[in-house]
Amino acid sequence: MLRIAVEEVDIANSGATVADLRRQLAGRGEAAATTFSGGRPVRVAVDRVMRSDACLLNDGCEVAFFPTVTGG
């Protein structure tokens, strides 16, 4: 788990998608790689609407990742 509440990220290319952002974030080390490309489902919202990895990211958009939560 990364435990990052808020962070501003610059994405190098225009036309970037959520999948591009996941790949960029996964390159930040072992914990990030496990979170974003480790095969665990992580849902995503863009501007407070649930989206898929194909969603295009606009300048200034808000992206939130939600890990799977288990409970009983």
PyMOL Python script that loads the backbone (N, CA, C, O; Angstrom):
from pymol import cmd

cmd.read_pdbstr("""\
ATOM      1  N   MET A   1       0.849  -1.168   0.000  1.00  0.00           N
ATOM      2  CA  MET A   1       0.000   0.000   0.000  1.00  0.00           C
ATOM      3  C   MET A   1       0.899   1.238   0.000  1.00  0.00           C
ATOM      4  O   MET A   1       1.938   1.256   0.661  1.00  0.00           O
ATOM      5  N   LEU A   2       0.503   2.258  -0.733  1.00  0.00           N
ATOM      6  CA  LEU A   2       1.336   3.446  -0.881  1.00  0.00           C
ATOM      7  C   LEU A   2       1.056   4.527   0.147  1.00  0.00           C
ATOM      8  O   LEU A   2       1.971   5.246   0.548  1.00  0.00           O
ATOM      9  N   ARG A   3      -0.179   4.655   0.578  1.00  0.00           N
ATOM     10  CA  ARG A   3      -0.577   5.640   1.591  1.00  0.00           C
ATOM     11  C   ARG A   3      -0.239   7.073   1.186  1.00  0.00           C
ATOM     12  O   ARG A   3       0.315   7.833   1.980  1.00  0.00           O
ATOM     13  N   ILE A   4      -0.571   7.436  -0.041  1.00  0.00           N
ATOM     14  CA  ILE A   4      -0.398   8.810  -0.525  1.00  0.00           C
ATOM     15  C   ILE A   4      -1.789   9.402  -0.680  1.00  0.00           C
ATOM     16  O   ILE A   4      -2.584   8.925  -1.490  1.00  0.00           O
ATOM     17  N   ALA A   5      -2.083  10.434   0.088  1.00  0.00           N
ATOM     18  CA  ALA A   5      -3.418  11.030   0.049  1.00  0.00           C
ATOM     19  C   ALA A   5      -3.604  11.915  -1.176  1.00  0.00           C
ATOM     20  O   ALA A   5      -4.609  11.802  -1.877  1.00  0.00           O
ATOM     21  N   VAL A   6      -2.644  12.793  -1.437  1.00  0.00           N
ATOM     22  CA  VAL A   6      -2.757  13.736  -2.552  1.00  0.00           C
ATOM     23  C   VAL A   6      -1.381  13.927  -3.168  1.00  0.00           C
ATOM     24  O   VAL A   6      -0.376  14.051  -2.467  1.00  0.00           O
ATOM     25  N   GLU A   7      -1.360  13.948  -4.498  1.00  0.00           N
ATOM     26  CA  GLU A   7      -0.104  14.177  -5.217  1.00  0.00           C
ATOM     27  C   GLU A   7      -0.434  14.752  -6.583  1.00  0.00           C
ATOM     28  O   GLU A   7      -1.410  14.342  -7.213  1.00  0.00           O
ATOM     29  N   GLU A   8       0.364  15.689  -7.039  1.00  0.00           N
ATOM     30  CA  GLU A   8       0.210  16.226  -8.393  1.00  0.00           C
ATOM     31  C   GLU A   8       1.245  15.564  -9.281  1.00  0.00           C
ATOM     32  O   GLU A   8       2.430  15.528  -8.949  1.00  0.00           O
ATOM     33  N   VAL A   9       0.790  15.035 -10.421  1.00  0.00           N
ATOM     34  CA  VAL A   9       1.664  14.292 -11.322  1.00  0.00           C
ATOM     35  C   VAL A   9       1.604  14.921 -12.703  1.00  0.00           C
ATOM     36  O   VAL A   9       0.520  15.197 -13.219  1.00  0.00           O
ATOM     37  N   ASP A  10       2.766  15.147 -13.302  1.00  0.00           N
ATOM     38  CA  ASP A  10       2.841  15.613 -14.684  1.00  0.00           C
ATOM     39  C   ASP A  10       2.981  14.397 -15.582  1.00  0.00           C
ATOM     40  O   ASP A  10       3.799  13.512 -15.332  1.00  0.00           O
ATOM     41  N   ILE A  11       2.167  14.367 -16.633  1.00  0.00           N
ATOM     42  CA  ILE A  11       2.225  13.275 -17.599  1.00  0.00           C
ATOM     43  C   ILE A  11       2.893  13.805 -18.852  1.00  0.00           C
ATOM     44  O   ILE A  11       2.515  14.854 -19.375  1.00  0.00           O
ATOM     45  N   ALA A  12       3.884  13.079 -19.327  1.00  0.00           N
ATOM     46  CA  ALA A  12       4.746  13.560 -20.402  1.00  0.00           C
ATOM     47  C   ALA A  12       4.032  13.749 -21.740  1.00  0.00           C
ATOM     48  O   ALA A  12       4.368  14.676 -22.476  1.00  0.00           O
ATOM     49  N   ASN A  13       3.072  12.913 -22.075  1.00  0.00           N
ATOM     50  CA  ASN A  13       2.466  13.012 -23.400  1.00  0.00           C
ATOM     51  C   ASN A  13       1.003  13.416 -23.350  1.00  0.00           C
ATOM     52  O   ASN A  13       0.255  13.005 -22.463  1.00  0.00           O
ATOM     53  N   SER A  14       0.606  14.242 -24.334  1.00  0.00           N
ATOM     54  CA  SER A  14      -0.814  14.565 -24.439  1.00  0.00           C
ATOM     55  C   SER A  14      -1.512  13.337 -25.009  1.00  0.00           C
ATOM     56  O   SER A  14      -0.897  12.543 -25.721  1.00  0.00           O
ATOM     57  N   GLY A  15      -2.759  13.188 -24.705  1.00  0.00           N
ATOM     58  CA  GLY A  15      -3.479  11.999 -25.132  1.00  0.00           C
ATOM     59  C   GLY A  15      -3.225  10.808 -24.232  1.00  0.00           C
ATOM     60  O   GLY A  15      -3.524   9.672 -24.599  1.00  0.00           O
ATOM     61  N   ALA A  16      -2.669  11.065 -23.042  1.00  0.00           N
ATOM     62  CA  ALA A  16      -2.388   9.982 -22.096  1.00  0.00           C
ATOM     63  C   ALA A  16      -3.685   9.419 -21.531  1.00  0.00           C
ATOM     64  O   ALA A  16      -4.682  10.127 -21.386  1.00  0.00           O
ATOM     65  N   THR A  17      -3.644   8.154 -21.223  1.00  0.00           N
ATOM     66  CA  THR A  17      -4.797   7.469 -20.644  1.00  0.00           C
ATOM     67  C   THR A  17      -4.497   7.083 -19.193  1.00  0.00           C
ATOM     68  O   THR A  17      -3.377   7.244 -18.708  1.00  0.00           O
ATOM     69  N   VAL A  18      -5.513   6.577 -18.527  1.00  0.00           N
ATOM     70  CA  VAL A  18      -5.324   6.055 -17.174  1.00  0.00           C
ATOM     71  C   VAL A  18      -4.268   4.948 -17.198  1.00  0.00           C
ATOM     72  O   VAL A  18      -3.447   4.866 -16.284  1.00  0.00           O
ATOM     73  N   ALA A  19      -4.274   4.105 -18.218  1.00  0.00           N
ATOM     74  CA  ALA A  19      -3.277   3.030 -18.322  1.00  0.00           C
ATOM     75  C   ALA A  19      -1.862   3.606 -18.389  1.00  0.00           C
ATOM     76  O   ALA A  19      -0.942   3.056 -17.785  1.00  0.00           O
ATOM     77  N   ASP A  20      -1.682   4.706 -19.117  1.00  0.00           N
ATOM     78  CA  ASP A  20      -0.369   5.357 -19.186  1.00  0.00           C
ATOM     79  C   ASP A  20       0.060   5.849 -17.808  1.00  0.00           C
ATOM     80  O   ASP A  20       1.217   5.695 -17.417  1.00  0.00           O
ATOM     81  N   LEU A  21      -0.880   6.441 -17.078  1.00  0.00           N
ATOM     82  CA  LEU A  21      -0.573   6.923 -15.737  1.00  0.00           C
ATOM     83  C   LEU A  21      -0.212   5.768 -14.818  1.00  0.00           C
ATOM     84  O   LEU A  21       0.733   5.874 -14.037  1.00  0.00           O
ATOM     85  N   ARG A  22      -0.952   4.665 -14.898  1.00  0.00           N
ATOM     86  CA  ARG A  22      -0.628   3.484 -14.080  1.00  0.00           C
ATOM     87  C   ARG A  22       0.804   3.011 -14.347  1.00  0.00           C
ATOM     88  O   ARG A  22       1.550   2.714 -13.415  1.00  0.00           O
ATOM     89  N   ARG A  23       1.181   2.945 -15.638  1.00  0.00           N
ATOM     90  CA  ARG A  23       2.545   2.505 -15.985  1.00  0.00           C
ATOM     91  C   ARG A  23       3.590   3.464 -15.416  1.00  0.00           C
ATOM     92  O   ARG A  23       4.624   3.038 -14.901  1.00  0.00           O
ATOM     93  N   GLN A  24       3.305   4.764 -15.518  1.00  0.00           N
ATOM     94  CA  GLN A  24       4.240   5.763 -14.991  1.00  0.00           C
ATOM     95  C   GLN A  24       4.396   5.605 -13.481  1.00  0.00           C
ATOM     96  O   GLN A  24       5.511   5.625 -12.960  1.00  0.00           O
ATOM     97  N   LEU A  25       3.289   5.452 -12.795  1.00  0.00           N
ATOM     98  CA  LEU A  25       3.332   5.304 -11.341  1.00  0.00           C
ATOM     99  C   LEU A  25       3.972   3.983 -10.924  1.00  0.00           C
ATOM    100  O   LEU A  25       4.670   3.930  -9.911  1.00  0.00           O
ATOM    101  N   ALA A  26       3.747   2.926 -11.685  1.00  0.00           N
ATOM    102  CA  ALA A  26       4.316   1.607 -11.362  1.00  0.00           C
ATOM    103  C   ALA A  26       5.839   1.624 -11.421  1.00  0.00           C
ATOM    104  O   ALA A  26       6.491   0.786 -10.799  1.00  0.00           O
ATOM    105  N   GLY A  27       6.408   2.565 -12.158  1.00  0.00           N
ATOM    106  CA  GLY A  27       7.849   2.657 -12.281  1.00  0.00           C
ATOM    107  C   GLY A  27       8.535   3.330 -11.113  1.00  0.00           C
ATOM    108  O   GLY A  27       9.740   3.574 -11.165  1.00  0.00           O
ATOM    109  N   ARG A  28       7.806   3.632 -10.073  1.00  0.00           N
ATOM    110  CA  ARG A  28       8.359   4.355  -8.922  1.00  0.00           C
ATOM    111  C   ARG A  28       8.927   3.465  -7.831  1.00  0.00           C
ATOM    112  O   ARG A  28       9.277   3.967  -6.763  1.00  0.00           O
ATOM    113  N   GLY A  29       9.027   2.208  -8.053  1.00  0.00           N
ATOM    114  CA  GLY A  29       9.585   1.327  -7.035  1.00  0.00           C
ATOM    115  C   GLY A  29       8.727   0.095  -6.821  1.00  0.00           C
ATOM    116  O   GLY A  29       7.673  -0.069  -7.435  1.00  0.00           O
ATOM    117  N   GLU A  30       9.198  -0.757  -5.943  1.00  0.00           N
ATOM    118  CA  GLU A  30       8.553  -2.054  -5.730  1.00  0.00           C
ATOM    119  C   GLU A  30       7.121  -1.936  -5.210  1.00  0.00           C
ATOM    120  O   GLU A  30       6.229  -2.623  -5.708  1.00  0.00           O
ATOM    121  N   ALA A  31       6.890  -1.085  -4.226  1.00  0.00           N
ATOM    122  CA  ALA A  31       5.531  -0.937  -3.675  1.00  0.00           C
ATOM    123  C   ALA A  31       4.575  -0.414  -4.734  1.00  0.00           C
ATOM    124  O   ALA A  31       3.446  -0.893  -4.841  1.00  0.00           O
ATOM    125  N   ALA A  32       5.014   0.563  -5.518  1.00  0.00           N
ATOM    126  CA  ALA A  32       4.168   1.121  -6.577  1.00  0.00           C
ATOM    127  C   ALA A  32       3.930   0.080  -7.669  1.00  0.00           C
ATOM    128  O   ALA A  32       2.815  -0.034  -8.179  1.00  0.00           O
ATOM    129  N   ALA A  33       4.956  -0.674  -8.030  1.00  0.00           N
ATOM    130  CA  ALA A  33       4.804  -1.710  -9.051  1.00  0.00           C
ATOM    131  C   ALA A  33       3.801  -2.762  -8.603  1.00  0.00           C
ATOM    132  O   ALA A  33       2.970  -3.213  -9.392  1.00  0.00           O
ATOM    133  N   THR A  34       3.879  -3.150  -7.339  1.00  0.00           N
ATOM    134  CA  THR A  34       2.935  -4.132  -6.805  1.00  0.00           C
ATOM    135  C   THR A  34       1.516  -3.584  -6.827  1.00  0.00           C
ATOM    136  O   THR A  34       0.573  -4.305  -7.151  1.00  0.00           O
ATOM    137  N   THR A  35       1.366  -2.322  -6.487  1.00  0.00           N
ATOM    138  CA  THR A  35       0.041  -1.704  -6.443  1.00  0.00           C
ATOM    139  C   THR A  35      -0.565  -1.547  -7.831  1.00  0.00           C
ATOM    140  O   THR A  35      -1.732  -1.877  -8.037  1.00  0.00           O
ATOM    141  N   PHE A  36       0.217  -1.044  -8.788  1.00  0.00           N
ATOM    142  CA  PHE A  36      -0.341  -0.667 -10.083  1.00  0.00           C
ATOM    143  C   PHE A  36      -0.173  -1.702 -11.179  1.00  0.00           C
ATOM    144  O   PHE A  36      -0.864  -1.616 -12.194  1.00  0.00           O
ATOM    145  N   SER A  37       0.707  -2.670 -11.026  1.00  0.00           N
ATOM    146  CA  SER A  37       0.852  -3.666 -12.083  1.00  0.00           C
ATOM    147  C   SER A  37       1.041  -5.066 -11.529  1.00  0.00           C
ATOM    148  O   SER A  37       1.499  -5.963 -12.238  1.00  0.00           O
ATOM    149  N   GLY A  38       0.695  -5.254 -10.285  1.00  0.00           N
ATOM    150  CA  GLY A  38       0.906  -6.536  -9.640  1.00  0.00           C
ATOM    151  C   GLY A  38      -0.229  -7.521  -9.791  1.00  0.00           C
ATOM    152  O   GLY A  38      -0.250  -8.545  -9.109  1.00  0.00           O
ATOM    153  N   GLY A  39      -1.172  -7.237 -10.668  1.00  0.00           N
ATOM    154  CA  GLY A  39      -2.270  -8.153 -10.882  1.00  0.00           C
ATOM    155  C   GLY A  39      -3.442  -7.977  -9.933  1.00  0.00           C
ATOM    156  O   GLY A  39      -4.456  -8.664 -10.063  1.00  0.00           O
ATOM    157  N   ARG A  40      -3.314  -7.070  -8.986  1.00  0.00           N
ATOM    158  CA  ARG A  40      -4.435  -6.802  -8.075  1.00  0.00           C
ATOM    159  C   ARG A  40      -5.353  -5.757  -8.705  1.00  0.00           C
ATOM    160  O   ARG A  40      -4.874  -4.783  -9.285  1.00  0.00           O
ATOM    161  N   PRO A  41      -6.657  -5.949  -8.596  1.00  0.00           N
ATOM    162  CA  PRO A  41      -7.560  -4.952  -9.177  1.00  0.00           C
ATOM    163  C   PRO A  41      -7.530  -3.643  -8.383  1.00  0.00           C
ATOM    164  O   PRO A  41      -7.663  -3.646  -7.159  1.00  0.00           O
ATOM    165  N   VAL A  42      -7.358  -2.553  -9.079  1.00  0.00           N
ATOM    166  CA  VAL A  42      -7.397  -1.220  -8.493  1.00  0.00           C
ATOM    167  C   VAL A  42      -8.337  -0.403  -9.364  1.00  0.00           C
ATOM    168  O   VAL A  42      -8.055  -0.155 -10.537  1.00  0.00           O
ATOM    169  N   ARG A  43      -9.452   0.013  -8.785  1.00  0.00           N
ATOM    170  CA  ARG A  43     -10.426   0.805  -9.541  1.00  0.00           C
ATOM    171  C   ARG A  43      -9.947   2.243  -9.625  1.00  0.00           C
ATOM    172  O   ARG A  43      -9.112   2.676  -8.832  1.00  0.00           O
ATOM    173  N   VAL A  44     -10.486   2.989 -10.602  1.00  0.00           N
ATOM    174  CA  VAL A  44     -10.048   4.365 -10.809  1.00  0.00           C
ATOM    175  C   VAL A  44     -11.242   5.264 -11.100  1.00  0.00           C
ATOM    176  O   VAL A  44     -12.195   4.868 -11.770  1.00  0.00           O
ATOM    177  N   ALA A  45     -11.165   6.472 -10.583  1.00  0.00           N
ATOM    178  CA  ALA A  45     -12.152   7.512 -10.897  1.00  0.00           C
ATOM    179  C   ALA A  45     -11.391   8.691 -11.496  1.00  0.00           C
ATOM    180  O   ALA A  45     -10.312   9.055 -11.029  1.00  0.00           O
ATOM    181  N   VAL A  46     -11.971   9.275 -12.532  1.00  0.00           N
ATOM    182  CA  VAL A  46     -11.416  10.484 -13.140  1.00  0.00           C
ATOM    183  C   VAL A  46     -12.484  11.560 -12.994  1.00  0.00           C
ATOM    184  O   VAL A  46     -13.616  11.399 -13.451  1.00  0.00           O
ATOM    185  N   ASP A  47     -12.106  12.648 -12.356  1.00  0.00           N
ATOM    186  CA  ASP A  47     -13.047  13.730 -12.059  1.00  0.00           C
ATOM    187  C   ASP A  47     -14.315  13.205 -11.394  1.00  0.00           C
ATOM    188  O   ASP A  47     -15.432  13.609 -11.717  1.00  0.00           O
ATOM    189  N   ARG A  48     -14.093  12.282 -10.445  1.00  0.00           N
ATOM    190  CA  ARG A  48     -15.132  11.725  -9.561  1.00  0.00           C
ATOM    191  C   ARG A  48     -16.138  10.813 -10.250  1.00  0.00           C
ATOM    192  O   ARG A  48     -17.233  10.590  -9.735  1.00  0.00           O
ATOM    193  N   VAL A  49     -15.768  10.287 -11.414  1.00  0.00           N
ATOM    194  CA  VAL A  49     -16.603   9.326 -12.133  1.00  0.00           C
ATOM    195  C   VAL A  49     -15.762   8.078 -12.374  1.00  0.00           C
ATOM    196  O   VAL A  49     -14.637   8.174 -12.865  1.00  0.00           O
ATOM    197  N   MET A  50     -16.296   6.908 -12.033  1.00  0.00           N
ATOM    198  CA  MET A  50     -15.556   5.665 -12.242  1.00  0.00           C
ATOM    199  C   MET A  50     -15.303   5.474 -13.730  1.00  0.00           C
ATOM    200  O   MET A  50     -16.210   5.630 -14.548  1.00  0.00           O
ATOM    201  N   ARG A  51     -14.054   5.133 -14.078  1.00  0.00           N
ATOM    202  CA  ARG A  51     -13.633   5.010 -15.477  1.00  0.00           C
ATOM    203  C   ARG A  51     -12.794   3.754 -15.671  1.00  0.00           C
ATOM    204  O   ARG A  51     -12.422   3.071 -14.717  1.00  0.00           O
ATOM    205  N   SER A  52     -12.508   3.474 -16.953  1.00  0.00           N
ATOM    206  CA  SER A  52     -11.631   2.355 -17.303  1.00  0.00           C
ATOM    207  C   SER A  52     -10.225   2.880 -17.595  1.00  0.00           C
ATOM    208  O   SER A  52      -9.991   4.089 -17.621  1.00  0.00           O
ATOM    209  N   ASP A  53      -9.304   1.957 -17.812  1.00  0.00           N
ATOM    210  CA  ASP A  53      -7.931   2.339 -18.139  1.00  0.00           C
ATOM    211  C   ASP A  53      -7.824   3.052 -19.486  1.00  0.00           C
ATOM    212  O   ASP A  53      -6.808   3.692 -19.756  1.00  0.00           O
ATOM    213  N   ALA A  54      -8.830   2.957 -20.323  1.00  0.00           N
ATOM    214  CA  ALA A  54      -8.810   3.606 -21.640  1.00  0.00           C
ATOM    215  C   ALA A  54      -9.198   5.085 -21.583  1.00  0.00           C
ATOM    216  O   ALA A  54      -9.098   5.791 -22.587  1.00  0.00           O
ATOM    217  N   CYS A  55      -9.634   5.549 -20.428  1.00  0.00           N
ATOM    218  CA  CYS A  55     -10.081   6.942 -20.286  1.00  0.00           C
ATOM    219  C   CYS A  55      -8.928   7.911 -20.556  1.00  0.00           C
ATOM    220  O   CYS A  55      -7.840   7.763 -20.001  1.00  0.00           O
ATOM    221  N   LEU A  56      -9.178   8.897 -21.408  1.00  0.00           N
ATOM    222  CA  LEU A  56      -8.187   9.935 -21.688  1.00  0.00           C
ATOM    223  C   LEU A  56      -8.127  10.916 -20.532  1.00  0.00           C
ATOM    224  O   LEU A  56      -9.153  11.268 -19.950  1.00  0.00           O
ATOM    225  N   LEU A  57      -6.923  11.353 -20.206  1.00  0.00           N
ATOM    226  CA  LEU A  57      -6.718  12.304 -19.120  1.00  0.00           C
ATOM    227  C   LEU A  57      -6.524  13.702 -19.677  1.00  0.00           C
ATOM    228  O   LEU A  57      -5.702  13.914 -20.569  1.00  0.00           O
ATOM    229  N   ASN A  58      -7.272  14.644 -19.156  1.00  0.00           N
ATOM    230  CA  ASN A  58      -7.153  16.041 -19.552  1.00  0.00           C
ATOM    231  C   ASN A  58      -6.296  16.791 -18.547  1.00  0.00           C
ATOM    232  O   ASN A  58      -6.155  16.372 -17.399  1.00  0.00           O
ATOM    233  N   ASP A  59      -5.724  17.903 -18.990  1.00  0.00           N
ATOM    234  CA  ASP A  59      -4.913  18.738 -18.110  1.00  0.00           C
ATOM    235  C   ASP A  59      -5.746  19.172 -16.905  1.00  0.00           C
ATOM    236  O   ASP A  59      -6.848  19.696 -17.061  1.00  0.00           O
ATOM    237  N   GLY A  60      -5.219  18.953 -15.724  1.00  0.00           N
ATOM    238  CA  GLY A  60      -5.887  19.381 -14.501  1.00  0.00           C
ATOM    239  C   GLY A  60      -6.940  18.429 -13.976  1.00  0.00           C
ATOM    240  O   GLY A  60      -7.617  18.753 -13.000  1.00  0.00           O
ATOM    241  N   CYS A  61      -7.106  17.256 -14.592  1.00  0.00           N
ATOM    242  CA  CYS A  61      -8.133  16.335 -14.101  1.00  0.00           C
ATOM    243  C   CYS A  61      -7.703  15.717 -12.770  1.00  0.00           C
ATOM    244  O   CYS A  61      -6.518  15.668 -12.440  1.00  0.00           O
ATOM    245  N   GLU A  62      -8.686  15.255 -12.030  1.00  0.00           N
ATOM    246  CA  GLU A  62      -8.442  14.588 -10.757  1.00  0.00           C
ATOM    247  C   GLU A  62      -8.572  13.088 -10.971  1.00  0.00           C
ATOM    248  O   GLU A  62      -9.581  12.613 -11.492  1.00  0.00           O
ATOM    249  N   VAL A  63      -7.549  12.347 -10.568  1.00  0.00           N
ATOM    250  CA  VAL A  63      -7.562  10.885 -10.702  1.00  0.00           C
ATOM    251  C   VAL A  63      -7.432  10.292  -9.307  1.00  0.00           C
ATOM    252  O   VAL A  63      -6.560  10.685  -8.532  1.00  0.00           O
ATOM    253  N   ALA A  64      -8.299   9.351  -8.997  1.00  0.00           N
ATOM    254  CA  ALA A  64      -8.251   8.685  -7.686  1.00  0.00           C
ATOM    255  C   ALA A  64      -8.234   7.181  -7.923  1.00  0.00           C
ATOM    256  O   ALA A  64      -9.035   6.658  -8.698  1.00  0.00           O
ATOM    257  N   PHE A  65      -7.324   6.493  -7.255  1.00  0.00           N
ATOM    258  CA  PHE A  65      -7.231   5.028  -7.336  1.00  0.00           C
ATOM    259  C   PHE A  65      -7.791   4.430  -6.059  1.00  0.00           C
ATOM    260  O   PHE A  65      -7.549   4.932  -4.961  1.00  0.00           O
ATOM    261  N   PHE A  66      -8.546   3.346  -6.220  1.00  0.00           N
ATOM    262  CA  PHE A  66      -9.188   2.681  -5.095  1.00  0.00           C
ATOM    263  C   PHE A  66      -8.798   1.203  -5.093  1.00  0.00           C
ATOM    264  O   PHE A  66      -9.239   0.453  -5.964  1.00  0.00           O
ATOM    265  N   PRO A  67      -7.982   0.772  -4.135  1.00  0.00           N
ATOM    266  CA  PRO A  67      -7.628  -0.649  -4.067  1.00  0.00           C
ATOM    267  C   PRO A  67      -8.819  -1.471  -3.619  1.00  0.00           C
ATOM    268  O   PRO A  67      -9.748  -0.967  -2.988  1.00  0.00           O
ATOM    269  N   THR A  68      -8.769  -2.734  -3.956  1.00  0.00           N
ATOM    270  CA  THR A  68      -9.802  -3.650  -3.513  1.00  0.00           C
ATOM    271  C   THR A  68      -9.789  -3.741  -1.991  1.00  0.00           C
ATOM    272  O   THR A  68      -8.730  -3.831  -1.369  1.00  0.00           O
ATOM    273  N   VAL A  69     -10.958  -3.715  -1.415  1.00  0.00           N
ATOM    274  CA  VAL A  69     -11.075  -3.787   0.044  1.00  0.00           C
ATOM    275  C   VAL A  69     -11.806  -5.081   0.372  1.00  0.00           C
ATOM    276  O   VAL A  69     -12.832  -5.402  -0.228  1.00  0.00           O
ATOM    277  N   THR A  70     -11.265  -5.808   1.323  1.00  0.00           N
ATOM    278  CA  THR A  70     -11.934  -7.035   1.758  1.00  0.00           C
ATOM    279  C   THR A  70     -12.514  -6.812   3.143  1.00  0.00           C
ATOM    280  O   THR A  70     -12.051  -5.953   3.893  1.00  0.00           O
ATOM    281  N   GLY A  71     -13.476  -7.552   3.455  1.00  0.00           N
ATOM    282  CA  GLY A  71     -14.084  -7.404   4.771  1.00  0.00           C
ATOM    283  C   GLY A  71     -14.916  -8.622   5.112  1.00  0.00           C
ATOM    284  O   GLY A  71     -14.980  -9.596   4.363  1.00  0.00           O
ATOM    285  N   GLY A  72     -15.526  -8.535   6.226  1.00  0.00           N
ATOM    286  CA  GLY A  72     -16.302  -9.694   6.638  1.00  0.00           C
ATOM    287  C   GLY A  72     -17.578  -9.296   7.297  1.00  0.00           C
ATOM    288  O   GLY A  72     -18.355 -10.157   7.707  1.00  0.00           O
TER     289      GLY A  72
END
""", "prot")
cmd.dss("prot")
cmd.show_as("cartoon", "prot")
cmd.util.cbc("prot")
cmd.orient("prot")
